[in-house]
């Protein structure tokens, strides 16, 4: 009896693997385009070494998610305009003092308004 040789290669499993890889690339590619916040951790500076002439705007986010700009309460609808005016006076950036129970949404909304007002340096601390 003569043995018949097998000369054909079955490429069906190889095509299945390539199709799965293609689908994975199509799903993952849009996720890689999303941009997030670029945060830089500031260096620790002793309080007595801080520059007393620094022009930093201080904004507080209270526990009830209201905003206080330079010790004056500000409505959320007026926040952008107030930040634009104050950023012209306080050119060194903004310091956000967020209460521990304030919502993440209110802090991010403040950061968005600060960016839209032209503020380039934002620092966040917890009160």
Phi and psi in radians as a Rosetta constraint file:
Dihedral C 1 N 2 CA 2 C 2 CIRCULARHARMONIC -1.660 0.35
Dihedral N 2 CA 2 C 2 N 3 CIRCULARHARMONIC 2.356 0.35
Dihedral C 2 N 3 CA 3 C 3 CIRCULARHARMONIC -1.484 0.35
Dihedral N 3 CA 3 C 3 N 4 CIRCULARHARMONIC 2.334 0.35
Dihedral C 3 N 4 CA 4 C 4 CIRCULARHARMONIC -1.521 0.35
Dihedral N 4 CA 4 C 4 N 5 CIRCULARHARMONIC 2.307 0.35
Dihedral C 4 N 5 CA 5 C 5 CIRCULARHARMONIC -1.492 0.35
Dihedral N 5 CA 5 C 5 N 6 CIRCULARHARMONIC 2.619 0.35
Dihedral C 5 N 6 CA 6 C 6 CIRCULARHARMONIC -1.775 0.35
Dihedral N 6 CA 6 C 6 N 7 CIRCULARHARMONIC 1.932 0.35
Dihedral C 6 N 7 CA 7 C 7 CIRCULARHARMONIC -1.851 0.35
Dihedral N 7 CA 7 C 7 N 8 CIRCULARHARMONIC -0.201 0.35
Dihedral C 7 N 8 CA 8 C 8 CIRCULARHARMONIC -1.692 0.35
Dihedral N 8 CA 8 C 8 N 9 CIRCULARHARMONIC 2.485 0.35
Dihedral C 8 N 9 CA 9 C 9 CIRCULARHARMONIC -1.825 0.35
Dihedral N 9 CA 9 C 9 N 10 CIRCULARHARMONIC 2.281 0.35
Dihedral C 9 N 10 CA 10 C 10 CIRCULARHARMONIC -1.458 0.35
Dihedral N 10 CA 10 C 10 N 11 CIRCULARHARMONIC 1.981 0.35
Dihedral C 10 N 11 CA 11 C 11 CIRCULARHARMONIC -1.754 0.35
Dihedral N 11 CA 11 C 11 N 12 CIRCULARHARMONIC 0.118 0.35
Dihedral C 11 N 12 CA 12 C 12 CIRCULARHARMONIC -1.063 0.35
Dihedral N 12 CA 12 C 12 N 13 CIRCULARHARMONIC -0.802 0.35
Dihedral C 12 N 13 CA 13 C 13 CIRCULARHARMONIC -1.103 0.35
Dihedral N 13 CA 13 C 13 N 14 CIRCULARHARMONIC -0.622 0.35
Dihedral C 13 N 14 CA 14 C 14 CIRCULARHARMONIC -1.139 0.35
Dihedral N 14 CA 14 C 14 N 15 CIRCULARHARMONIC -0.738 0.35
Dihedral C 14 N 15 CA 15 C 15 CIRCULARHARMONIC -1.131 0.35
Dihedral N 15 CA 15 C 15 N 16 CIRCULARHARMONIC -0.655 0.35
Dihedral C 15 N 16 CA 16 C 16 CIRCULARHARMONIC -1.074 0.35
Dihedral N 16 CA 16 C 16 N 17 CIRCULARHARMONIC -0.743 0.35
Dihedral C 16 N 17 CA 17 C 17 CIRCULARHARMONIC -1.124 0.35
Dihedral N 17 CA 17 C 17 N 18 CIRCULARHARMONIC -0.759 0.35
Dihedral C 17 N 18 CA 18 C 18 CIRCULARHARMONIC -1.138 0.35
Dihedral N 18 CA 18 C 18 N 19 CIRCULARHARMONIC -0.645 0.35
Dihedral C 18 N 19 CA 19 C 19 CIRCULARHARMONIC -1.161 0.35
Dihedral N 19 CA 19 C 19 N 20 CIRCULARHARMONIC -0.693 0.35
Dihedral C 19 N 20 CA 20 C 20 CIRCULARHARMONIC -1.119 0.35
Dihedral N 20 CA 20 C 20 N 21 CIRCULARHARMONIC -0.765 0.35
Dihedral C 20 N 21 CA 21 C 21 CIRCULARHARMONIC -1.085 0.35
Dihedral N 21 CA 21 C 21 N 22 CIRCULARHARMONIC -0.685 0.35
Dihedral C 21 N 22 CA 22 C 22 CIRCULARHARMONIC -1.115 0.35
Dihedral N 22 CA 22 C 22 N 23 CIRCULARHARMONIC -0.756 0.35
Dihedral C 22 N 23 CA 23 C 23 CIRCULARHARMONIC -1.120 0.35
Dihedral N 23 CA 23 C 23 N 24 CIRCULARHARMONIC -0.733 0.35
Dihedral C 23 N 24 CA 24 C 24 CIRCULARHARMONIC -1.069 0.35
Dihedral N 24 CA 24 C 24 N 25 CIRCULARHARMONIC -0.736 0.35
Dihedral C 24 N 25 CA 25 C 25 CIRCULARHARMONIC -1.126 0.35
Dihedral N 25 CA 25 C 25 N 26 CIRCULARHARMONIC -0.668 0.35
Dihedral C 25 N 26 CA 26 C 26 CIRCULARHARMONIC -1.199 0.35
Dihedral N 26 CA 26 C 26 N 27 CIRCULARHARMONIC -0.536 0.35
Dihedral C 26 N 27 CA 27 C 27 CIRCULARHARMONIC -1.387 0.35
Dihedral N 27 CA 27 C 27 N 28 CIRCULARHARMONIC -0.686 0.35
Dihedral C 27 N 28 CA 28 C 28 CIRCULARHARMONIC -1.396 0.35
Dihedral N 28 CA 28 C 28 N 29 CIRCULARHARMONIC -0.554 0.35
Dihedral C 28 N 29 CA 29 C 29 CIRCULARHARMONIC -0.989 0.35
Dihedral N 29 CA 29 C 29 N 30 CIRCULARHARMONIC -0.797 0.35
Dihedral C 29 N 30 CA 30 C 30 CIRCULARHARMONIC -1.148 0.35
Dihedral N 30 CA 30 C 30 N 31 CIRCULARHARMONIC -0.500 0.35
Dihedral C 30 N 31 CA 31 C 31 CIRCULARHARMONIC -1.191 0.35
Dihedral N 31 CA 31 C 31 N 32 CIRCULARHARMONIC -0.610 0.35
Dihedral C 31 N 32 CA 32 C 32 CIRCULARHARMONIC -1.205 0.35
Dihedral N 32 CA 32 C 32 N 33 CIRCULARHARMONIC -0.365 0.35
Dihedral C 32 N 33 CA 33 C 33 CIRCULARHARMONIC -1.383 0.35
Dihedral N 33 CA 33 C 33 N 34 CIRCULARHARMONIC -0.323 0.35
Dihedral C 33 N 34 CA 34 C 34 CIRCULARHARMONIC -1.170 0.35
Dihedral N 34 CA 34 C 34 N 35 CIRCULARHARMONIC 2.416 0.35
Dihedral C 34 N 35 CA 35 C 35 CIRCULARHARMONIC -1.842 0.35
Dihedral N 35 CA 35 C 35 N 36 CIRCULARHARMONIC 2.544 0.35
Dihedral C 35 N 36 CA 36 C 36 CIRCULARHARMONIC -2.029 0.35
Dihedral N 36 CA 36 C 36 N 37 CIRCULARHARMONIC -2.920 0.35
Dihedral C 36 N 37 CA 37 C 37 CIRCULARHARMONIC -1.407 0.35
Dihedral N 37 CA 37 C 37 N 38 CIRCULARHARMONIC 2.364 0.35
Dihedral C 37 N 38 CA 38 C 38 CIRCULARHARMONIC -1.727 0.35
Dihedral N 38 CA 38 C 38 N 39 CIRCULARHARMONIC 1.961 0.35
Dihedral C 38 N 39 CA 39 C 39 CIRCULARHARMONIC -1.949 0.35
Dihedral N 39 CA 39 C 39 N 40 CIRCULARHARMONIC 2.456 0.35
Dihedral C 39 N 40 CA 40 C 40 CIRCULARHARMONIC -2.134 0.35
Dihedral N 40 CA 40 C 40 N 41 CIRCULARHARMONIC 2.278 0.35
Dihedral C 40 N 41 CA 41 C 41 CIRCULARHARMONIC -1.446 0.35
Dihedral N 41 CA 41 C 41 N 42 CIRCULARHARMONIC 2.145 0.35
Dihedral C 41 N 42 CA 42 C 42 CIRCULARHARMONIC -1.283 0.35
Dihedral N 42 CA 42 C 42 N 43 CIRCULARHARMONIC 2.718 0.35
Dihedral C 42 N 43 CA 43 C 43 CIRCULARHARMONIC -1.341 0.35
Dihedral N 43 CA 43 C 43 N 44 CIRCULARHARMONIC 2.595 0.35
Dihedral C 43 N 44 CA 44 C 44 CIRCULARHARMONIC -1.295 0.35
Dihedral N 44 CA 44 C 44 N 45 CIRCULARHARMONIC 2.267 0.35
Dihedral C 44 N 45 CA 45 C 45 CIRCULARHARMONIC -2.244 0.35
Dihedral N 45 CA 45 C 45 N 46 CIRCULARHARMONIC 2.327 0.35
Dihedral C 45 N 46 CA 46 C 46 CIRCULARHARMONIC -1.050 0.35
Dihedral N 46 CA 46 C 46 N 47 CIRCULARHARMONIC 2.545 0.35
Dihedral C 46 N 47 CA 47 C 47 CIRCULARHARMONIC -1.112 0.35
Dihedral N 47 CA 47 C 47 N 48 CIRCULARHARMONIC -0.606 0.35
Dihedral C 47 N 48 CA 48 C 48 CIRCULARHARMONIC -1.332 0.35
Dihedral N 48 CA 48 C 48 N 49 CIRCULARHARMONIC -0.222 0.35
Dihedral C 48 N 49 CA 49 C 49 CIRCULARHARMONIC -1.615 0.35
Dihedral N 49 CA 49 C 49 N 50 CIRCULARHARMONIC -0.157 0.35
Dihedral C 49 N 50 CA 50 C 50 CIRCULARHARMONIC -1.166 0.35
Dihedral N 50 CA 50 C 50 N 51 CIRCULARHARMONIC 2.592 0.35
Dihedral C 50 N 51 CA 51 C 51 CIRCULARHARMONIC -1.258 0.35
Dihedral N 51 CA 51 C 51 N 52 CIRCULARHARMONIC 2.087 0.35
Dihedral C 51 N 52 CA 52 C 52 CIRCULARHARMONIC -1.276 0.35
Dihedral N 52 CA 52 C 52 N 53 CIRCULARHARMONIC -0.322 0.35
Dihedral C 52 N 53 CA 53 C 53 CIRCULARHARMONIC -1.587 0.35
Dihedral N 53 CA 53 C 53 N 54 CIRCULARHARMONIC 0.094 0.35
Dihedral C 53 N 54 CA 54 C 54 CIRCULARHARMONIC -1.141 0.35
Dihedral N 54 CA 54 C 54 N 55 CIRCULARHARMONIC 2.389 0.35
Dihedral C 54 N 55 CA 55 C 55 CIRCULARHARMONIC -1.822 0.35
Dihedral N 55 CA 55 C 55 N 56 CIRCULARHARMONIC 1.401 0.35
Dihedral C 55 N 56 CA 56 C 56 CIRCULARHARMONIC -1.918 0.35
Dihedral N 56 CA 56 C 56 N 57 CIRCULARHARMONIC 2.273 0.35
Dihedral C 56 N 57 CA 57 C 57 CIRCULARHARMONIC -1.427 0.35
Dihedral N 57 CA 57 C 57 N 58 CIRCULARHARMONIC 2.229 0.35
Dihedral C 57 N 58 CA 58 C 58 CIRCULARHARMONIC -1.820 0.35
Dihedral N 58 CA 58 C 58 N 59 CIRCULARHARMONIC 2.178 0.35
Dihedral C 58 N 59 CA 59 C 59 CIRCULARHARMONIC -2.187 0.35
Dihedral N 59 CA 59 C 59 N 60 CIRCULARHARMONIC 2.267 0.35
Dihedral C 59 N 60 CA 60 C 60 CIRCULARHARMONIC -1.860 0.35
Dihedral N 60 CA 60 C 60 N 61 CIRCULARHARMONIC 2.427 0.35
Dihedral C 60 N 61 CA 61 C 61 CIRCULARHARMONIC -1.930 0.35
Dihedral N 61 CA 61 C 61 N 62 CIRCULARHARMONIC 1.990 0.35
Dihedral C 61 N 62 CA 62 C 62 CIRCULARHARMONIC -1.439 0.35
Dihedral N 62 CA 62 C 62 N 63 CIRCULARHARMONIC 3.068 0.35
Dihedral C 62 N 63 CA 63 C 63 CIRCULARHARMONIC -1.130 0.35
Dihedral N 63 CA 63 C 63 N 64 CIRCULARHARMONIC -0.490 0.35
Dihedral C 63 N 64 CA 64 C 64 CIRCULARHARMONIC -1.609 0.35
Dihedral N 64 CA 64 C 64 N 65 CIRCULARHARMONIC 0.328 0.35
Dihedral C 64 N 65 CA 65 C 65 CIRCULARHARMONIC 1.092 0.35
Dihedral N 65 CA 65 C 65 N 66 CIRCULARHARMONIC 0.553 0.35
Dihedral C 65 N 66 CA 66 C 66 CIRCULARHARMONIC -1.754 0.35
Dihedral N 66 CA 66 C 66 N 67 CIRCULARHARMONIC 2.859 0.35
Dihedral C 66 N 67 CA 67 C 67 CIRCULARHARMONIC -1.961 0.35
Dihedral N 67 CA 67 C 67 N 68 CIRCULARHARMONIC 2.447 0.35
Dihedral C 67 N 68 CA 68 C 68 CIRCULARHARMONIC -2.245 0.35
Dihedral N 68 CA 68 C 68 N 69 CIRCULARHARMONIC 2.001 0.35
Dihedral C 68 N 69 CA 69 C 69 CIRCULARHARMONIC -1.866 0.35
Dihedral N 69 CA 69 C 69 N 70 CIRCULARHARMONIC 2.049 0.35
Dihedral C 69 N 70 CA 70 C 70 CIRCULARHARMONIC 0.868 0.35
Dihedral N 70 CA 70 C 70 N 71 CIRCULARHARMONIC 0.876 0.35
Dihedral C 70 N 71 CA 71 C 71 CIRCULARHARMONIC 1.121 0.35
Dihedral N 71 CA 71 C 71 N 72 CIRCULARHARMONIC 0.333 0.35
Dihedral C 71 N 72 CA 72 C 72 CIRCULARHARMONIC -2.114 0.35
Dihedral N 72 CA 72 C 72 N 73 CIRCULARHARMONIC 2.181 0.35
Dihedral C 72 N 73 CA 73 C 73 CIRCULARHARMONIC -1.148 0.35
Dihedral N 73 CA 73 C 73 N 74 CIRCULARHARMONIC 2.452 0.35
Dihedral C 73 N 74 CA 74 C 74 CIRCULARHARMONIC -2.288 0.35
Dihedral N 74 CA 74 C 74 N 75 CIRCULARHARMONIC 2.348 0.35
Dihedral C 74 N 75 CA 75 C 75 CIRCULARHARMONIC -1.267 0.35
Dihedral N 75 CA 75 C 75 N 76 CIRCULARHARMONIC 2.656 0.35
Dihedral C 75 N 76 CA 76 C 76 CIRCULARHARMONIC -1.082 0.35
Dihedral N 76 CA 76 C 76 N 77 CIRCULARHARMONIC -0.585 0.35
Dihedral C 76 N 77 CA 77 C 77 CIRCULARHARMONIC -1.212 0.35
Dihedral N 77 CA 77 C 77 N 78 CIRCULARHARMONIC -0.487 0.35
Dihedral C 77 N 78 CA 78 C 78 CIRCULARHARMONIC -1.656 0.35
Dihedral N 78 CA 78 C 78 N 79 CIRCULARHARMONIC -0.013 0.35
Dihedral C 78 N 79 CA 79 C 79 CIRCULARHARMONIC -1.080 0.35
Dihedral N 79 CA 79 C 79 N 80 CIRCULARHARMONIC -0.755 0.35
Dihedral C 79 N 80 CA 80 C 80 CIRCULARHARMONIC -1.099 0.35
Dihedral N 80 CA 80 C 80 N 81 CIRCULARHARMONIC -0.790 0.35
Dihedral C 80 N 81 CA 81 C 81 CIRCULARHARMONIC -1.135 0.35
Dihedral N 81 CA 81 C 81 N 82 CIRCULARHARMONIC -0.726 0.35
Dihedral C 81 N 82 CA 82 C 82 CIRCULARHARMONIC -1.128 0.35
Dihedral N 82 CA 82 C 82 N 83 CIRCULARHARMONIC -0.725 0.35
Dihedral C 82 N 83 CA 83 C 83 CIRCULARHARMONIC -1.145 0.35
Dihedral N 83 CA 83 C 83 N 84 CIRCULARHARMONIC -0.638 0.35
Dihedral C 83 N 84 CA 84 C 84 CIRCULARHARMONIC -1.098 0.35
Dihedral N 84 CA 84 C 84 N 85 CIRCULARHARMONIC -0.791 0.35
Dihedral C 84 N 85 CA 85 C 85 CIRCULARHARMONIC -1.138 0.35
Dihedral N 85 CA 85 C 85 N 86 CIRCULARHARMONIC -0.814 0.35
Dihedral C 85 N 86 CA 86 C 86 CIRCULARHARMONIC -1.240 0.35
Dihedral N 86 CA 86 C 86 N 87 CIRCULARHARMONIC -0.510 0.35
Dihedral C 86 N 87 CA 87 C 87 CIRCULARHARMONIC -1.245 0.35
Dihedral N 87 CA 87 C 87 N 88 CIRCULARHARMONIC -0.365 0.35
Dihedral C 87 N 88 CA 88 C 88 CIRCULARHARMONIC -1.259 0.35
Dihedral N 88 CA 88 C 88 N 89 CIRCULARHARMONIC -0.571 0.35
Dihedral C 88 N 89 CA 89 C 89 CIRCULARHARMONIC -1.454 0.35
Dihedral N 89 CA 89 C 89 N 90 CIRCULARHARMONIC -0.837 0.35
Dihedral C 89 N 90 CA 90 C 90 CIRCULARHARMONIC -1.739 0.35
Dihedral N 90 CA 90 C 90 N 91 CIRCULARHARMONIC 1.614 0.35
Dihedral C 90 N 91 CA 91 C 91 CIRCULARHARMONIC -1.548 0.35
Dihedral N 91 CA 91 C 91 N 92 CIRCULARHARMONIC -0.128 0.35
Dihedral C 91 N 92 CA 92 C 92 CIRCULARHARMONIC -1.478 0.35
Dihedral N 92 CA 92 C 92 N 93 CIRCULARHARMONIC -0.066 0.35
Dihedral C 92 N 93 CA 93 C 93 CIRCULARHARMONIC 2.172 0.35
Dihedral N 93 CA 93 C 93 N 94 CIRCULARHARMONIC -2.928 0.35
Dihedral C 93 N 94 CA 94 C 94 CIRCULARHARMONIC -2.257 0.35
Dihedral N 94 CA 94 C 94 N 95 CIRCULARHARMONIC 2.446 0.35
Dihedral C 94 N 95 CA 95 C 95 CIRCULARHARMONIC -1.983 0.35
Dihedral N 95 CA 95 C 95 N 96 CIRCULARHARMONIC 2.021 0.35
Dihedral C 95 N 96 CA 96 C 96 CIRCULARHARMONIC -1.684 0.35
Dihedral N 96 CA 96 C 96 N 97 CIRCULARHARMONIC 2.094 0.35
Dihedral C 96 N 97 CA 97 C 97 CIRCULARHARMONIC -1.854 0.35
Dihedral N 97 CA 97 C 97 N 98 CIRCULARHARMONIC 1.809 0.35
Dihedral C 97 N 98 CA 98 C 98 CIRCULARHARMONIC -1.752 0.35
Dihedral N 98 CA 98 C 98 N 99 CIRCULARHARMONIC 2.346 0.35
Dihedral C 98 N 99 CA 99 C 99 CIRCULARHARMONIC -1.202 0.35
Dihedral N 99 CA 99 C 99 N 100 CIRCULARHARMONIC 2.669 0.35
Dihedral C 99 N 100 CA 100 C 100 CIRCULARHARMONIC -1.074 0.35
Dihedral N 100 CA 100 C 100 N 101 CIRCULARHARMONIC -0.508 0.35
Dihedral C 100 N 101 CA 101 C 101 CIRCULARHARMONIC -1.730 0.35
Dihedral N 101 CA 101 C 101 N 102 CIRCULARHARMONIC 0.104 0.35
Dihedral C 101 N 102 CA 102 C 102 CIRCULARHARMONIC -1.272 0.35
Dihedral N 102 CA 102 C 102 N 103 CIRCULARHARMONIC 2.681 0.35
Dihedral C 102 N 103 CA 103 C 103 CIRCULARHARMONIC -1.404 0.35
Dihedral N 103 CA 103 C 103 N 104 CIRCULARHARMONIC 2.632 0.35
Dihedral C 103 N 104 CA 104 C 104 CIRCULARHARMONIC -1.084 0.35
Dihedral N 104 CA 104 C 104 N 105 CIRCULARHARMONIC -0.638 0.35
Dihedral C 104 N 105 CA 105 C 105 CIRCULARHARMONIC -1.058 0.35
Dihedral N 105 CA 105 C 105 N 106 CIRCULARHARMONIC -0.736 0.35
Dihedral C 105 N 106 CA 106 C 106 CIRCULARHARMONIC -1.198 0.35
Dihedral N 106 CA 106 C 106 N 107 CIRCULARHARMONIC -0.607 0.35
Dihedral C 106 N 107 CA 107 C 107 CIRCULARHARMONIC -1.217 0.35
Dihedral N 107 CA 107 C 107 N 108 CIRCULARHARMONIC -0.763 0.35
Dihedral C 107 N 108 CA 108 C 108 CIRCULARHARMONIC -1.159 0.35
Dihedral N 108 CA 108 C 108 N 109 CIRCULARHARMONIC -0.652 0.35
Dihedral C 108 N 109 CA 109 C 109 CIRCULARHARMONIC -1.081 0.35
Dihedral N 109 CA 109 C 109 N 110 CIRCULARHARMONIC -0.715 0.35
Dihedral C 109 N 110 CA 110 C 110 CIRCULARHARMONIC -1.120 0.35
Dihedral N 110 CA 110 C 110 N 111 CIRCULARHARMONIC -0.745 0.35
Dihedral C 110 N 111 CA 111 C 111 CIRCULARHARMONIC -1.097 0.35
Dihedral N 111 CA 111 C 111 N 112 CIRCULARHARMONIC -0.721 0.35
Dihedral C 111 N 112 CA 112 C 112 CIRCULARHARMONIC -1.087 0.35
Dihedral N 112 CA 112 C 112 N 113 CIRCULARHARMONIC -0.781 0.35
Dihedral C 112 N 113 CA 113 C 113 CIRCULARHARMONIC -1.116 0.35
Dihedral N 113 CA 113 C 113 N 114 CIRCULARHARMONIC -0.654 0.35
Dihedral C 113 N 114 CA 114 C 114 CIRCULARHARMONIC -1.123 0.35
Dihedral N 114 CA 114 C 114 N 115 CIRCULARHARMONIC -0.763 0.35
Dihedral C 114 N 115 CA 115 C 115 CIRCULARHARMONIC -1.095 0.35
Dihedral N 115 CA 115 C 115 N 116 CIRCULARHARMONIC -0.724 0.35
Dihedral C 115 N 116 CA 116 C 116 CIRCULARHARMONIC -1.177 0.35
Dihedral N 116 CA 116 C 116 N 117 CIRCULARHARMONIC -0.440 0.35
Dihedral C 116 N 117 CA 117 C 117 CIRCULARHARMONIC -1.439 0.35
Dihedral N 117 CA 117 C 117 N 118 CIRCULARHARMONIC -0.116 0.35
Dihedral C 117 N 118 CA 118 C 118 CIRCULARHARMONIC 1.736 0.35
Dihedral N 118 CA 118 C 118 N 119 CIRCULARHARMONIC 0.168 0.35
Dihedral C 118 N 119 CA 119 C 119 CIRCULARHARMONIC -1.324 0.35
Dihedral N 119 CA 119 C 119 N 120 CIRCULARHARMONIC 2.293 0.35
Dihedral C 119 N 120 CA 120 C 120 CIRCULARHARMONIC -1.839 0.35
Dihedral N 120 CA 120 C 120 N 121 CIRCULARHARMONIC -0.338 0.35
Dihedral C 120 N 121 CA 121 C 121 CIRCULARHARMONIC -2.108 0.35
Dihedral N 121 CA 121 C 121 N 122 CIRCULARHARMONIC 2.061 0.35
Dihedral C 121 N 122 CA 122 C 122 CIRCULARHARMONIC -2.202 0.35
Dihedral N 122 CA 122 C 122 N 123 CIRCULARHARMONIC 2.248 0.35
Dihedral C 122 N 123 CA 123 C 123 CIRCULARHARMONIC -2.121 0.35
Dihedral N 123 CA 123 C 123 N 124 CIRCULARHARMONIC 2.573 0.35
Dihedral C 123 N 124 CA 124 C 124 CIRCULARHARMONIC -2.224 0.35
Dihedral N 124 CA 124 C 124 N 125 CIRCULARHARMONIC 2.308 0.35
Dihedral C 124 N 125 CA 125 C 125 CIRCULARHARMONIC -2.317 0.35
Dihedral N 125 CA 125 C 125 N 126 CIRCULARHARMONIC 2.756 0.35
Dihedral C 125 N 126 CA 126 C 126 CIRCULARHARMONIC -1.730 0.35
Dihedral N 126 CA 126 C 126 N 127 CIRCULARHARMONIC 2.352 0.35
